[in-house]
C-alpha cells in the first residue's frame, strides 16, 4: 500500500526524525498512511512511543521504513 506521505529523515539523529514526522503530519486527515524513512537506531524506540503518545497507529517497520496511520 502506498503511503499518503513519505517523510525522509535519513541521516538525522534523535529527536529530529520524530520532530520532522510530527510537523509534516499536522495537515493530514485522520486515517492517512505515513511512512518515515529513518536510519537513527533510536527511531526503533522513538517512533512507536510517539505513535502511542499522540494516538497514531504504529503499523510496523521494515529496514529503515516505519509505517504508521494518523489517529
Protein Blocks (a to p, Z undefined) as FASTA:
>chain_A
ZZfbdcdfehiacfklmmmmmmmmmmpcehiacddddfbfklmmmmmmmmmmnopacfbd
ehjaccdddZZ
